[in-house]
């Protein structure tokens, strides 16, 4: 089962430099935890509970390694959520119900 984790930083309330440094730490920590970065989403082939625990451990490990303005790491995150990748729907492609397949016959 593929599981995805989305992490968005709070760019509104944090400096560009701090967000950039924090993202580098997040990316490195998540990859070390076994996730691969697919665009801006971290993906891993593990059950939901185990994937969630790994993601939390990776993020909380950053809190112990660096001091970001004496705040908890979660204060720098706008979004931190996970979901079963099978539930993802790409809205840039038409829905499967609207795709029509025509049978083509070979000329003999």
Secondary structure, DSSP 8 states (H G I E B T S, - for coil): -EEEEEEEE-TTTS-HHHHHHHHHHHHHHHHHTT-EEETTEEEEES-HHHHHHHHHHHHHHHHHH--STT--GGGGEEEEEEEEGGG---TTS--GGG----------
